[in-house]
Amino acid sequence: MGQLNIKDDALIAEAKELAALLGTSTTAALREAVHERLLREKAGRESERKRRYDAIMAIAERSWKLFPPGTSSDHSDLYDENGLPK
């Protein structure tokens, strides 16, 4: 894999400080920090996706009750066997 060339002095200093606190190398400290952030971001996005899905399903649950009994999305009476309008 390729290299990462960091030219941000503040980031380098913070990475070294984190490594010293963790008692590890700068690379290992950065690996752990990026990994932890990546996990948080993925979890947050999955949580948001589930929230949206649940909201859509709640709308569907409420809306189906608004249709009269016997209503169907089958429109086969409007089309012939080739899918063309009758």
DSSP file (Angstrom, degrees, kcal/mol; ACC not computed):
  #  RESIDUE AA STRUCTURE BP1 BP2  ACC     N-H-->O    O-->H-N    N-H-->O    O-->H-N    TCO  KAPPA ALPHA  PHI   PSI    X-CA   Y-CA   Z-CA
    1    1 A M              0   0    0      0, 0.0     0, 0.0     0, 0.0     0, 0.0   0.000 360.0 360.0 360.0 163.4    0.0    0.0    0.0
    2    2 A G        -     0   0    0      1,-0.1     2,-0.2     0, 0.0     0, 0.0  -0.053 360.0-100.8 -78.3 179.2    1.1    3.6   -0.5
    3    3 A Q        -     0   0    0      2,-0.0     2,-0.5     0, 0.0    -1,-0.1  -0.597  18.4-137.4 -98.8 162.0    2.5    6.1    2.0
    4    4 A L        -     0   0    0     -2,-0.2     2,-0.8     2,-0.0     0, 0.0  -0.984  13.7-161.3-120.3 118.6    0.7    9.0    3.7
    5    5 A N        -     0   0    0     -2,-0.5     2,-0.5     2,-0.0    -2,-0.0  -0.871   7.7-163.3-105.7 105.6    2.7   12.2    3.9
    6    6 A I        +     0   0    0     -2,-0.8    -2,-0.0     1,-0.1     6,-0.0  -0.781  16.3 174.9 -95.1 124.6    1.4   14.4    6.6
    7    7 A K        +     0   0    0     -2,-0.5     2,-0.8     5,-0.0    -1,-0.1   0.117  46.9 107.9-113.8  19.3    2.5   18.1    6.4
    8    8 A D     >  -     0   0    0      1,-0.2     4,-2.4     2,-0.0     5,-0.2  -0.866  51.4-164.3-101.9 105.6    0.4   19.4    9.2
    9    9 A D  H  > S+     0   0    0     -2,-0.8     4,-2.4     1,-0.2     5,-0.2   0.857  88.7  52.6 -60.2 -38.0    2.7   20.2   12.1
   10   10 A A  H  > S+     0   0    0      2,-0.2     4,-2.4     1,-0.2    -1,-0.2   0.914 110.4  47.9 -65.7 -41.8   -0.1   20.4   14.7
   11   11 A L  H  > S+     0   0    0      2,-0.2     4,-2.7     1,-0.2    -2,-0.2   0.911 111.2  50.6 -64.5 -42.5   -1.4   16.9   13.6
   12   12 A I  H  X S+     0   0    0     -4,-2.4     4,-2.3     2,-0.2    -2,-0.2   0.928 111.2  48.6 -61.4 -44.6    2.1   15.5   13.8
   13   13 A A  H  X S+     0   0    0     -4,-2.4     4,-2.3     1,-0.2    -2,-0.2   0.915 113.1  47.1 -62.5 -43.2    2.6   16.9   17.3
   14   14 A E  H  X S+     0   0    0     -4,-2.4     4,-2.8     2,-0.2    -1,-0.2   0.885 110.7  52.2 -66.8 -38.2   -0.8   15.6   18.5
   15   15 A A  H  X S+     0   0    0     -4,-2.7     4,-2.4     2,-0.2    -2,-0.2   0.908 110.9  47.4 -63.9 -41.2   -0.1   12.2   17.0
   16   16 A K  H  X S+     0   0    0     -4,-2.3     4,-2.3     2,-0.2    -2,-0.2   0.900 112.2  49.9 -66.1 -40.1    3.2   12.0   18.8
   17   17 A E  H  X S+     0   0    0     -4,-2.3     4,-2.4     2,-0.2    -2,-0.2   0.921 111.3  48.7 -64.4 -43.5    1.6   13.1   22.1
   18   18 A L  H  X S+     0   0    0     -4,-2.8     4,-2.4     1,-0.2     5,-0.2   0.918 110.5  51.5 -61.6 -43.4   -1.1   10.4   21.7
   19   19 A A  H  X>S+     0   0    0     -4,-2.4     5,-2.4     1,-0.2     4,-1.3   0.907 109.8  49.8 -60.0 -42.1    1.5    7.8   20.9
   20   20 A A  H  <5S+     0   0    0     -4,-2.3    -1,-0.2     2,-0.2    -2,-0.2   0.911 111.3  48.6 -64.1 -42.0    3.4    8.8   24.1
   21   21 A L  H  <5S+     0   0    0     -4,-2.4    -1,-0.2     1,-0.2    -2,-0.2   0.876 116.6  42.7 -64.8 -37.0    0.3    8.6   26.2
   22   22 A L  H  <5S-     0   0    0     -4,-2.4    -1,-0.2    -5,-0.2    -2,-0.2   0.627 107.6-126.6 -83.9 -13.5   -0.6    5.2   24.8
   23   23 A G  T  <5S+     0   0    0     -4,-1.3     2,-0.2     1,-0.2    -3,-0.2   0.884  73.3 103.0  70.0  38.4    3.0    4.0   25.0
   24   24 A T  S   <S-     0   0    0     -5,-2.4    -1,-0.2    -6,-0.1    -2,-0.1  -0.726  77.2 -71.9-138.1-176.1    3.1    3.0   21.4
   25   25 A S     >  -     0   0    0     -2,-0.2     4,-2.4     1,-0.1     5,-0.2  -0.390  41.7-113.9 -79.2 162.2    4.4    4.2   18.0
   26   26 A T  H  > S+     0   0    0      1,-0.2     4,-2.6     2,-0.2     5,-0.2   0.903 118.4  53.1 -61.1 -41.2    2.9    7.1   16.2
   27   27 A T  H  > S+     0   0    0      1,-0.2     4,-2.7     2,-0.2    -1,-0.2   0.929 110.2  46.6 -60.7 -46.2    1.7    4.8   13.4
   28   28 A A  H  > S+     0   0    0      2,-0.2     4,-2.5     1,-0.2    -1,-0.2   0.892 112.1  50.9 -65.0 -39.0   -0.1    2.5   15.9
   29   29 A A  H  X S+     0   0    0     -4,-2.4     4,-2.4     2,-0.2    -2,-0.2   0.925 113.2  44.9 -64.0 -44.0   -1.6    5.5   17.7
   30   30 A L  H  X S+     0   0    0     -4,-2.6     4,-2.9     2,-0.2     5,-0.3   0.900 111.5  53.5 -66.0 -40.4   -2.9    6.9   14.4
   31   31 A R  H  X S+     0   0    0     -4,-2.7     4,-2.5    -5,-0.2    -2,-0.2   0.939 112.2  44.4 -59.0 -47.0   -4.1    3.5   13.3
   32   32 A E  H  X S+     0   0    0     -4,-2.5     4,-2.7     2,-0.2     5,-0.2   0.915 114.1  49.3 -65.0 -43.4   -6.1    3.1   16.5
   33   33 A A  H  X S+     0   0    0     -4,-2.4     4,-2.2     2,-0.2    -2,-0.2   0.925 114.5  44.2 -63.3 -45.1   -7.5    6.7   16.3
   34   34 A V  H  X S+     0   0    0     -4,-2.9     4,-2.7     2,-0.2    -1,-0.2   0.916 113.7  51.3 -66.1 -42.3   -8.6    6.3   12.7
   35   35 A H  H  X S+     0   0    0     -4,-2.5     4,-2.3    -5,-0.3    -2,-0.2   0.929 110.7  47.6 -60.8 -46.6  -10.1    2.8   13.4
   36   36 A E  H  X S+     0   0    0     -4,-2.7     4,-2.1     1,-0.2    -1,-0.2   0.915 113.7  47.3 -62.1 -43.3  -12.1    4.1   16.4
   37   37 A R  H  X S+     0   0    0     -4,-2.2     4,-2.6    -5,-0.2    -1,-0.2   0.903 110.2  53.0 -65.4 -40.4  -13.4    7.1   14.4
   38   38 A L  H  X S+     0   0    0     -4,-2.7     4,-2.5     1,-0.2    -1,-0.2   0.911 108.8  49.6 -61.4 -42.9  -14.3    4.9   11.5
   39   39 A L  H  X S+     0   0    0     -4,-2.3     4,-2.4     2,-0.2    -1,-0.2   0.914 111.5  48.9 -62.3 -42.8  -16.3    2.5   13.7
   40   40 A R  H  X S+     0   0    0     -4,-2.1     4,-2.5     2,-0.2    -2,-0.2   0.917 112.0  48.8 -63.0 -43.5  -18.2    5.5   15.3
   41   41 A E  H  X S+     0   0    0     -4,-2.6     4,-2.3     2,-0.2    -2,-0.2   0.923 112.3  47.7 -63.6 -44.6  -19.0    6.9   11.8
   42   42 A K  H  X S+     0   0    0     -4,-2.5     4,-2.4     1,-0.2    -1,-0.2   0.918 112.8  48.9 -62.2 -43.3  -20.2    3.6   10.5
   43   43 A A  H  X S+     0   0    0     -4,-2.4     4,-2.3     1,-0.2    -2,-0.2   0.908 111.6  49.6 -63.8 -41.6  -22.4    3.0   13.6
   44   44 A G  H  X S+     0   0    0     -4,-2.5     4,-2.1     2,-0.2    -1,-0.2   0.891 111.9  47.6 -64.5 -39.6  -23.8    6.5   13.3
   45   45 A R  H  X S+     0   0    0     -4,-2.3     4,-2.4     2,-0.2    -2,-0.2   0.887 111.9  49.6 -70.0 -38.4  -24.7    6.1    9.6
   46   46 A E  H  X S+     0   0    0     -4,-2.4     4,-2.4     2,-0.2    -2,-0.2   0.899 110.4  51.3 -65.7 -39.4  -26.3    2.7   10.2
   47   47 A S  H  X S+     0   0    0     -4,-2.3     4,-2.3     2,-0.2    -2,-0.2   0.911 111.2  47.4 -62.7 -42.7  -28.3    4.2   13.0
   48   48 A E  H  X S+     0   0    0     -4,-2.1     4,-2.4     2,-0.2    -2,-0.2   0.888 110.4  52.3 -65.8 -39.7  -29.5    7.0   10.8
   49   49 A R  H  X S+     0   0    0     -4,-2.4     4,-2.4     1,-0.2    -2,-0.2   0.919 111.2  47.0 -62.6 -43.0  -30.3    4.5    8.0
   50   50 A K  H  X S+     0   0    0     -4,-2.4     4,-2.7     2,-0.2    -2,-0.2   0.897 110.1  53.0 -66.2 -39.4  -32.4    2.5   10.4
   51   51 A R  H  X S+     0   0    0     -4,-2.3     4,-2.0     2,-0.2    -2,-0.2   0.923 111.6  45.9 -61.2 -43.9  -34.1    5.6   11.7
   52   52 A R  H  X S+     0   0    0     -4,-2.4     4,-2.4     2,-0.2    -2,-0.2   0.913 112.3  50.7 -65.3 -42.8  -35.1    6.6    8.2
   53   53 A Y  H  X S+     0   0    0     -4,-2.4     4,-2.6     1,-0.2    -2,-0.2   0.937 110.9  48.6 -59.9 -47.4  -36.3    3.1    7.3
   54   54 A D  H  X S+     0   0    0     -4,-2.7     4,-2.0     1,-0.2    -1,-0.2   0.872 110.6  51.8 -61.5 -37.9  -38.4    3.0   10.5
   55   55 A A  H  X S+     0   0    0     -4,-2.0     4,-1.9     2,-0.2    -1,-0.2   0.910 110.7  47.7 -65.4 -42.3  -39.9    6.5    9.6
   56   56 A I  H  X S+     0   0    0     -4,-2.4     4,-2.4     1,-0.2    -2,-0.2   0.913 111.6  50.1 -64.6 -42.5  -40.8    5.3    6.1
   57   57 A M  H  X S+     0   0    0     -4,-2.6     4,-2.3     1,-0.2    -1,-0.2   0.860 108.2  53.2 -65.9 -33.9  -42.4    2.1    7.4
   58   58 A A  H  X S+     0   0    0     -4,-2.0     4,-2.1     2,-0.2    -1,-0.2   0.900 109.2  49.1 -66.4 -40.0  -44.4    4.1    9.9
   59   59 A I  H  X S+     0   0    0     -4,-1.9     4,-2.8     2,-0.2    -2,-0.2   0.927 111.5  49.3 -62.9 -45.0  -45.7    6.3    7.0
   60   60 A A  H  X S+     0   0    0     -4,-2.4     4,-2.1     1,-0.2    -2,-0.2   0.900 109.4  52.4 -61.5 -40.8  -46.6    3.2    5.0
   61   61 A E  H  X S+     0   0    0     -4,-2.3     4,-0.5     1,-0.2    -1,-0.2   0.910 114.6  41.6 -62.2 -42.9  -48.4    1.7    8.0
   62   62 A R  H >< S+     0   0    0     -4,-2.1     3,-0.6     1,-0.2     4,-0.3   0.885 114.8  51.2 -71.5 -38.3  -50.5    4.9    8.5
   63   63 A S  H >< S+     0   0    0     -4,-2.8     3,-1.8     1,-0.2     4,-0.4   0.828  96.6  64.3 -75.1 -31.5  -51.2    5.4    4.8
   64   64 A W  H >< S+     0   0    0     -4,-2.1     3,-1.0     1,-0.3    -1,-0.2   0.808  95.6  62.2 -63.4 -24.7  -52.4    1.9    3.9
   65   65 A K  T << S+     0   0    0     -3,-0.6    -1,-0.3    -4,-0.5    -2,-0.2   0.657  93.1  65.1 -71.9 -15.3  -55.4    2.5    6.2
   66   66 A L  T <  S+     0   0    0     -3,-1.8    -1,-0.2    -4,-0.3    -2,-0.2   0.648  83.2  90.0 -82.1 -16.0  -56.5    5.5    4.0
   67   67 A F  S <  S-     0   0    0     -3,-1.0     3,-0.1    -4,-0.4     4,-0.0  -0.620  85.6-110.7 -83.8 139.8  -57.2    3.3    1.0
   68   68 A P    >   -     0   0    0      0, 0.0     3,-1.8     0, 0.0    -1,-0.1  -0.301  45.5 -85.7 -64.8 152.2  -60.8    1.8    0.6
   69   69 A P  T 3  S+     0   0    0      0, 0.0     3,-0.1     0, 0.0    -4,-0.0  -0.282 115.8  27.3 -56.9 141.9  -61.2   -1.9    1.1
   70   70 A G  T 3  S+     0   0    0      1,-0.3     2,-0.1    -3,-0.1    -3,-0.0   0.340  84.3 142.5  87.2  -6.9  -60.6   -3.9   -2.1
   71   71 A T    <   -     0   0    0     -3,-1.8     2,-0.3     2,-0.0    -1,-0.3  -0.446  26.9-179.5 -68.6 139.2  -58.2   -1.3   -3.5
   72   72 A S        -     0   0    0     -2,-0.1    -1,-0.0     2,-0.1     0, 0.0  -0.949  40.7-137.1-138.9 157.2  -55.3   -2.9   -5.3
   73   73 A S  S    S+     0   0    0     -2,-0.3     2,-0.7     2,-0.0    -2,-0.0   0.321  72.3 115.6 -93.0   7.3  -52.2   -1.8   -7.2
   74   74 A D        +     0   0    0      1,-0.1     3,-0.2     2,-0.0    -2,-0.1  -0.690  34.0 169.7 -79.5 112.7  -53.1   -4.4   -9.9
   75   75 A H    >   +     0   0    0     -2,-0.7     3,-2.1     1,-0.2     4,-0.4  -0.063  32.2 126.5-112.5  30.6  -53.8   -2.5  -13.1
   76   76 A S  G >   +     0   0    0      1,-0.3     3,-0.8     2,-0.2    -1,-0.2   0.747  64.8  67.7 -63.4 -22.6  -53.8   -5.5  -15.4
   77   77 A D  G 3  S+     0   0    0     -3,-0.2    -1,-0.3     1,-0.2    -2,-0.1   0.675  98.6  52.8 -69.9 -14.9  -57.3   -4.5  -16.6
   78   78 A L  G <  S+     0   0    0     -3,-2.1     8,-2.4     7,-0.1     2,-0.3   0.597 108.2  53.9 -93.3 -13.1  -55.7   -1.4  -18.3
   79   79 A Y  B <  S-A   85   0A   0     -3,-0.8     2,-0.1    -4,-0.4    -1,-0.0  -0.901  72.6-130.2-128.2 151.0  -53.0   -3.3  -20.2
   80   80 A D    >   -     0   0    0      4,-2.9     3,-2.0    -2,-0.3    -2,-0.1  -0.193  48.4 -81.9 -86.2-174.4  -52.8   -6.2  -22.7
   81   81 A E  T 3  S+     0   0    0      1,-0.3    -1,-0.1     2,-0.1    -2,-0.0   0.647 130.2  53.9 -66.8 -14.1  -50.6   -9.3  -22.5
   82   82 A N  T 3  S-     0   0    0      2,-0.2    -1,-0.3     3,-0.0    -3,-0.0   0.358 119.7-106.8 -97.4   3.0  -47.7   -7.3  -24.1
   83   83 A G  S <  S+     0   0    0     -3,-2.0    -2,-0.1     1,-0.3     3,-0.1   0.585  77.7 132.9  83.6   9.5  -47.9   -4.5  -21.5
   84   84 A L        -     0   0    0      1,-0.1    -4,-2.9     2,-0.0    -1,-0.3  -0.664  66.9 -92.3 -93.7 150.2  -49.5   -2.0  -23.9
   85   85 A P  B      A   79   0A   0      0, 0.0    -6,-0.3     0, 0.0    -1,-0.1  -0.289 360.0 360.0 -58.6 143.1  -52.5    0.1  -23.0
   86   86 A K              0   0    0     -8,-2.4    -7,-0.1    -6,-0.1    -8,-0.0   0.457 360.0 360.0 -77.6 360.0  -55.8   -1.5  -24.0
